[in-house]
Amino acid sequence: MRSYRLYILTRHERISGSLNAAHASDEEALSFAEALRGAAHAVEVWLGERLIGRVGAEFELA
């Protein structure tokens, strides 16, 4: 199991919450992020300094 960090983002690309979660694979962590997302704008999944992926809206500098 690896320890992932998940960041819940607002539509203004600000972190509204975060949590640590242990998962066996990147795919499992991304599936968890999808379930966690709910009404949130997006959730990013990180493993250390590496961005695993983002679930939800695409990143946009507006």
PDB file as gemmi writes it, atoms N, CA and C in Angstrom:
CRYST1    1.000    1.000    1.000  90.00  90.00  90.00 P 1                      
ATOM      1  N   MET A   1       0.843  -1.186   0.000  1.00  0.00           N  
ATOM      2  CA  MET A   1       0.000   0.000   0.000  1.00  0.00           C  
ATOM      3  C   MET A   1       0.882   1.242   0.000  1.00  0.00           C  
ATOM      4  N   ARG A   2       0.448   2.207  -0.780  1.00  0.00           N  
ATOM      5  CA  ARG A   2       1.154   3.488  -0.834  1.00  0.00           C  
ATOM      6  C   ARG A   2       0.245   4.581  -0.287  1.00  0.00           C  
ATOM      7  N   SER A   3       0.857   5.612   0.266  1.00  0.00           N  
ATOM      8  CA  SER A   3       0.108   6.713   0.857  1.00  0.00           C  
ATOM      9  C   SER A   3      -0.043   7.850  -0.149  1.00  0.00           C  
ATOM     10  N   TYR A   4      -1.278   8.108  -0.548  1.00  0.00           N  
ATOM     11  CA  TYR A   4      -1.607   9.161  -1.495  1.00  0.00           C  
ATOM     12  C   TYR A   4      -2.168  10.367  -0.749  1.00  0.00           C  
ATOM     13  N   ARG A   5      -2.009  11.531  -1.354  1.00  0.00           N  
ATOM     14  CA  ARG A   5      -2.588  12.762  -0.819  1.00  0.00           C  
ATOM     15  C   ARG A   5      -3.598  13.242  -1.843  1.00  0.00           C  
ATOM     16  N   LEU A   6      -4.826  13.508  -1.390  1.00  0.00           N  
ATOM     17  CA  LEU A   6      -5.888  13.972  -2.275  1.00  0.00           C  
ATOM     18  C   LEU A   6      -6.267  15.394  -1.896  1.00  0.00           C  
ATOM     19  N   TYR A   7      -6.353  16.251  -2.901  1.00  0.00           N  
ATOM     20  CA  TYR A   7      -6.721  17.649  -2.700  1.00  0.00           C  
ATOM     21  C   TYR A   7      -8.059  17.908  -3.375  1.00  0.00           C  
ATOM     22  N   ILE A   8      -9.015  18.422  -2.617  1.00  0.00           N  
ATOM     23  CA  ILE A   8     -10.332  18.772  -3.126  1.00  0.00           C  
ATOM     24  C   ILE A   8     -10.290  20.249  -3.501  1.00  0.00           C  
ATOM     25  N   LEU A   9     -10.634  20.552  -4.751  1.00  0.00           N  
ATOM     26  CA  LEU A   9     -10.486  21.904  -5.285  1.00  0.00           C  
ATOM     27  C   LEU A   9     -11.827  22.575  -5.569  1.00  0.00           C  
ATOM     28  N   THR A  10     -11.857  23.887  -5.378  1.00  0.00           N  
ATOM     29  CA  THR A  10     -13.022  24.688  -5.735  1.00  0.00           C  
ATOM     30  C   THR A  10     -12.929  25.070  -7.210  1.00  0.00           C  
ATOM     31  N   ARG A  11     -13.964  25.680  -7.730  1.00  0.00           N  
ATOM     32  CA  ARG A  11     -13.932  26.110  -9.138  1.00  0.00           C  
ATOM     33  C   ARG A  11     -12.935  27.233  -9.366  1.00  0.00           C  
ATOM     34  N   HIS A  12     -12.434  27.827  -8.288  1.00  0.00           N  
ATOM     35  CA  HIS A  12     -11.410  28.864  -8.384  1.00  0.00           C  
ATOM     36  C   HIS A  12     -10.006  28.290  -8.209  1.00  0.00           C  
ATOM     37  N   GLU A  13      -9.902  26.951  -8.291  1.00  0.00           N  
ATOM     38  CA  GLU A  13      -8.627  26.238  -8.166  1.00  0.00           C  
ATOM     39  C   GLU A  13      -7.976  26.422  -6.792  1.00  0.00           C  
ATOM     40  N   ARG A  14      -8.783  26.555  -5.776  1.00  0.00           N  
ATOM     41  CA  ARG A  14      -8.277  26.657  -4.405  1.00  0.00           C  
ATOM     42  C   ARG A  14      -8.578  25.360  -3.676  1.00  0.00           C  
ATOM     43  N   ILE A  15      -7.698  24.994  -2.781  1.00  0.00           N  
ATOM     44  CA  ILE A  15      -7.875  23.761  -2.015  1.00  0.00           C  
ATOM     45  C   ILE A  15      -8.911  24.002  -0.928  1.00  0.00           C  
ATOM     46  N   SER A  16      -9.986  23.222  -0.961  1.00  0.00           N  
ATOM     47  CA  SER A  16     -11.020  23.343   0.066  1.00  0.00           C  
ATOM     48  C   SER A  16     -10.900  22.243   1.115  1.00  0.00           C  
ATOM     49  N   GLY A  17     -10.087  21.233   0.824  1.00  0.00           N  
ATOM     50  CA  GLY A  17      -9.867  20.145   1.766  1.00  0.00           C  
ATOM     51  C   GLY A  17      -8.832  19.189   1.230  1.00  0.00           C  
ATOM     52  N   SER A  18      -8.301  18.369   2.112  1.00  0.00           N  
ATOM     53  CA  SER A  18      -7.322  17.363   1.697  1.00  0.00           C  
ATOM     54  C   SER A  18      -7.387  16.188   2.652  1.00  0.00           C  
ATOM     55  N   LEU A  19      -6.887  15.065   2.184  1.00  0.00           N  
ATOM     56  CA  LEU A  19      -6.808  13.893   3.055  1.00  0.00           C  
ATOM     57  C   LEU A  19      -5.745  12.936   2.542  1.00  0.00           C  
ATOM     58  N   ASN A  20      -5.247  12.121   3.431  1.00  0.00           N  
ATOM     59  CA  ASN A  20      -4.310  11.051   3.090  1.00  0.00           C  
ATOM     60  C   ASN A  20      -5.103   9.756   2.988  1.00  0.00           C  
ATOM     61  N   ALA A  21      -4.745   8.921   2.036  1.00  0.00           N  
ATOM     62  CA  ALA A  21      -5.411   7.639   1.870  1.00  0.00           C  
ATOM     63  C   ALA A  21      -4.421   6.619   1.332  1.00  0.00           C  
ATOM     64  N   ALA A  22      -4.474   5.417   1.853  1.00  0.00           N  
ATOM     65  CA  ALA A  22      -3.592   4.332   1.417  1.00  0.00           C  
ATOM     66  C   ALA A  22      -4.313   3.492   0.365  1.00  0.00           C  
ATOM     67  N   HIS A  23      -3.638   3.269  -0.767  1.00  0.00           N  
ATOM     68  CA  HIS A  23      -4.204   2.461  -1.849  1.00  0.00           C  
ATOM     69  C   HIS A  23      -3.111   1.576  -2.440  1.00  0.00           C  
ATOM     70  N   ALA A  24      -3.534   0.492  -3.070  1.00  0.00           N  
ATOM     71  CA  ALA A  24      -2.601  -0.473  -3.646  1.00  0.00           C  
ATOM     72  C   ALA A  24      -2.056  -0.021  -4.997  1.00  0.00           C  
ATOM     73  N   SER A  25      -2.793   0.867  -5.694  1.00  0.00           N  
ATOM     74  CA  SER A  25      -2.357   1.284  -7.032  1.00  0.00           C  
ATOM     75  C   SER A  25      -2.847   2.695  -7.340  1.00  0.00           C  
ATOM     76  N   ASP A  26      -2.270   3.281  -8.388  1.00  0.00           N  
ATOM     77  CA  ASP A  26      -2.708   4.595  -8.849  1.00  0.00           C  
ATOM     78  C   ASP A  26      -4.166   4.542  -9.294  1.00  0.00           C  
ATOM     79  N   GLU A  27      -4.542   3.488  -9.991  1.00  0.00           N  
ATOM     80  CA  GLU A  27      -5.907   3.350 -10.486  1.00  0.00           C  
ATOM     81  C   GLU A  27      -6.907   3.305  -9.339  1.00  0.00           C  
ATOM     82  N   GLU A  28      -6.557   2.601  -8.280  1.00  0.00           N  
ATOM     83  CA  GLU A  28      -7.433   2.517  -7.108  1.00  0.00           C  
ATOM     84  C   GLU A  28      -7.584   3.897  -6.461  1.00  0.00           C  
ATOM     85  N   ALA A  29      -6.490   4.639  -6.370  1.00  0.00           N  
ATOM     86  CA  ALA A  29      -6.525   5.987  -5.790  1.00  0.00           C  
ATOM     87  C   ALA A  29      -7.386   6.920  -6.641  1.00  0.00           C  
ATOM     88  N   LEU A  30      -7.298   6.815  -7.963  1.00  0.00           N  
ATOM     89  CA  LEU A  30      -8.112   7.647  -8.849  1.00  0.00           C  
ATOM     90  C   LEU A  30      -9.594   7.282  -8.752  1.00  0.00           C  
ATOM     91  N   SER A  31      -9.904   6.021  -8.596  1.00  0.00           N  
ATOM     92  CA  SER A  31     -11.296   5.591  -8.417  1.00  0.00           C  
ATOM     93  C   SER A  31     -11.853   6.135  -7.111  1.00  0.00           C  
ATOM     94  N   PHE A  32     -11.035   6.113  -6.071  1.00  0.00           N  
ATOM     95  CA  PHE A  32     -11.439   6.677  -4.783  1.00  0.00           C  
ATOM     96  C   PHE A  32     -11.697   8.172  -4.927  1.00  0.00           C  
ATOM     97  N   ALA A  33     -10.851   8.870  -5.673  1.00  0.00           N  
ATOM     98  CA  ALA A  33     -11.015  10.309  -5.893  1.00  0.00           C  
ATOM     99  C   ALA A  33     -12.322  10.592  -6.622  1.00  0.00           C  
ATOM    100  N   GLU A  34     -12.666   9.764  -7.590  1.00  0.00           N  
ATOM    101  CA  GLU A  34     -13.927   9.929  -8.326  1.00  0.00           C  
ATOM    102  C   GLU A  34     -15.120   9.798  -7.373  1.00  0.00           C  
ATOM    103  N   ALA A  35     -15.068   8.825  -6.490  1.00  0.00           N  
ATOM    104  CA  ALA A  35     -16.144   8.634  -5.520  1.00  0.00           C  
ATOM    105  C   ALA A  35     -16.183   9.780  -4.501  1.00  0.00           C  
ATOM    106  N   LEU A  36     -15.036  10.299  -4.156  1.00  0.00           N  
ATOM    107  CA  LEU A  36     -14.927  11.381  -3.179  1.00  0.00           C  
ATOM    108  C   LEU A  36     -15.395  12.713  -3.763  1.00  0.00           C  
ATOM    109  N   ARG A  37     -15.252  12.884  -5.035  1.00  0.00           N  
ATOM    110  CA  ARG A  37     -15.499  14.172  -5.686  1.00  0.00           C  
ATOM    111  C   ARG A  37     -16.872  14.747  -5.374  1.00  0.00           C  
ATOM    112  N   GLY A  38     -17.921  13.973  -5.533  1.00  0.00           N  
ATOM    113  CA  GLY A  38     -19.266  14.476  -5.264  1.00  0.00           C  
ATOM    114  C   GLY A  38     -19.533  15.767  -6.022  1.00  0.00           C  
ATOM    115  N   ALA A  39     -19.861  16.843  -5.309  1.00  0.00           N  
ATOM    116  CA  ALA A  39     -20.167  18.136  -5.931  1.00  0.00           C  
ATOM    117  C   ALA A  39     -18.930  19.024  -6.065  1.00  0.00           C  
ATOM    118  N   ALA A  40     -17.781  18.528  -5.659  1.00  0.00           N  
ATOM    119  CA  ALA A  40     -16.552  19.327  -5.750  1.00  0.00           C  
ATOM    120  C   ALA A  40     -16.193  19.563  -7.219  1.00  0.00           C  
ATOM    121  N   HIS A  41     -15.499  20.636  -7.474  1.00  0.00           N  
ATOM    122  CA  HIS A  41     -15.065  21.000  -8.829  1.00  0.00           C  
ATOM    123  C   HIS A  41     -14.092  19.962  -9.387  1.00  0.00           C  
ATOM    124  N   ALA A  42     -13.123  19.570  -8.549  1.00  0.00           N  
ATOM    125  CA  ALA A  42     -12.122  18.595  -8.979  1.00  0.00           C  
ATOM    126  C   ALA A  42     -11.400  18.029  -7.752  1.00  0.00           C  
ATOM    127  N   VAL A  43     -10.756  16.891  -7.958  1.00  0.00           N  
ATOM    128  CA  VAL A  43      -9.905  16.278  -6.935  1.00  0.00           C  
ATOM    129  C   VAL A  43      -8.600  15.877  -7.606  1.00  0.00           C  
ATOM    130  N   GLU A  44      -7.491  16.283  -7.017  1.00  0.00           N  
ATOM    131  CA  GLU A  44      -6.175  15.880  -7.515  1.00  0.00           C  
ATOM    132  C   GLU A  44      -5.603  14.811  -6.601  1.00  0.00           C  
ATOM    133  N   VAL A  45      -4.938  13.842  -7.221  1.00  0.00           N  
ATOM    134  CA  VAL A  45      -4.318  12.734  -6.487  1.00  0.00           C  
ATOM    135  C   VAL A  45      -2.809  12.836  -6.655  1.00  0.00           C  
ATOM    136  N   TRP A  46      -2.100  12.891  -5.543  1.00  0.00           N  
ATOM    137  CA  TRP A  46      -0.636  13.022  -5.544  1.00  0.00           C  
ATOM    138  C   TRP A  46      -0.010  11.858  -4.785  1.00  0.00           C  
ATOM    139  N   LEU A  47       1.138  11.426  -5.270  1.00  0.00           N  
ATOM    140  CA  LEU A  47       1.967  10.443  -4.586  1.00  0.00           C  
ATOM    141  C   LEU A  47       3.325  11.106  -4.415  1.00  0.00           C  
ATOM    142  N   GLY A  48       3.570  11.619  -3.232  1.00  0.00           N  
ATOM    143  CA  GLY A  48       4.777  12.407  -3.009  1.00  0.00           C  
ATOM    144  C   GLY A  48       4.700  13.675  -3.837  1.00  0.00           C  
ATOM    145  N   GLU A  49       5.707  13.922  -4.656  1.00  0.00           N  
ATOM    146  CA  GLU A  49       5.746  15.113  -5.505  1.00  0.00           C  
ATOM    147  C   GLU A  49       5.200  14.858  -6.906  1.00  0.00           C  
ATOM    148  N   ARG A  50       4.654  13.679  -7.136  1.00  0.00           N  
ATOM    149  CA  ARG A  50       4.164  13.300  -8.470  1.00  0.00           C  
ATOM    150  C   ARG A  50       2.644  13.374  -8.527  1.00  0.00           C  
ATOM    151  N   LEU A  51       2.142  14.163  -9.476  1.00  0.00           N  
ATOM    152  CA  LEU A  51       0.699  14.229  -9.717  1.00  0.00           C  
ATOM    153  C   LEU A  51       0.283  12.958 -10.449  1.00  0.00           C  
ATOM    154  N   ILE A  52      -0.569  12.182  -9.826  1.00  0.00           N  
ATOM    155  CA  ILE A  52      -1.067  10.948 -10.433  1.00  0.00           C  
ATOM    156  C   ILE A  52      -2.161  11.274 -11.438  1.00  0.00           C  
ATOM    157  N   GLY A  53      -3.054  12.169 -11.052  1.00  0.00           N  
ATOM    158  CA  GLY A  53      -4.136  12.535 -11.956  1.00  0.00           C  
ATOM    159  C   GLY A  53      -5.106  13.483 -11.299  1.00  0.00           C  
ATOM    160  N   ARG A  54      -6.039  13.911 -12.108  1.00  0.00           N  
ATOM    161  CA  ARG A  54      -7.054  14.865 -11.665  1.00  0.00           C  
ATOM    162  C   ARG A  54      -8.405  14.341 -12.130  1.00  0.00           C  
ATOM    163  N   VAL A  55      -9.372  14.350 -11.220  1.00  0.00           N  
ATOM    164  CA  VAL A  55     -10.726  13.892 -11.521  1.00  0.00           C  
ATOM    165  C   VAL A  55     -11.627  15.121 -11.455  1.00  0.00           C  
ATOM    166  N   GLY A  56     -12.426  15.319 -12.491  1.00  0.00           N  
ATOM    167  CA  GLY A  56     -13.322  16.464 -12.521  1.00  0.00           C  
ATOM    168  C   GLY A  56     -12.902  17.436 -13.603  1.00  0.00           C  
ATOM    169  N   ALA A  57     -13.133  18.701 -13.354  1.00  0.00           N  
ATOM    170  CA  ALA A  57     -12.874  19.742 -14.349  1.00  0.00           C  
ATOM    171  C   ALA A  57     -11.386  19.856 -14.671  1.00  0.00           C  
ATOM    172  N   GLU A  58     -11.109  20.171 -15.915  1.00  0.00           N  
ATOM    173  CA  GLU A  58      -9.733  20.384 -16.357  1.00  0.00           C  
ATOM    174  C   GLU A  58      -9.166  21.640 -15.710  1.00  0.00           C  
ATOM    175  N   PHE A  59      -7.862  21.655 -15.498  1.00  0.00           N  
ATOM    176  CA  PHE A  59      -7.193  22.831 -14.959  1.00  0.00           C  
ATOM    177  C   PHE A  59      -7.225  23.949 -15.993  1.00  0.00           C  
ATOM    178  N   GLU A  60      -7.562  25.144 -15.538  1.00  0.00           N  
ATOM    179  CA  GLU A  60      -7.667  26.260 -16.460  1.00  0.00           C  
ATOM    180  C   GLU A  60      -7.262  27.542 -15.755  1.00  0.00           C  
ATOM    181  N   LEU A  61      -6.338  28.265 -16.334  1.00  0.00           N  
ATOM    182  CA  LEU A  61      -5.949  29.577 -15.806  1.00  0.00           C  
ATOM    183  C   LEU A  61      -6.836  30.608 -16.489  1.00  0.00           C  
ATOM    184  N   ALA A  62      -7.818  31.089 -15.762  1.00  0.00           N  
ATOM    185  CA  ALA A  62      -8.760  32.037 -16.375  1.00  0.00           C  
ATOM    186  C   ALA A  62      -8.620  33.403 -15.776  1.00  0.00           C  
TER     187      ALA A  62                                                      
END                                                                             
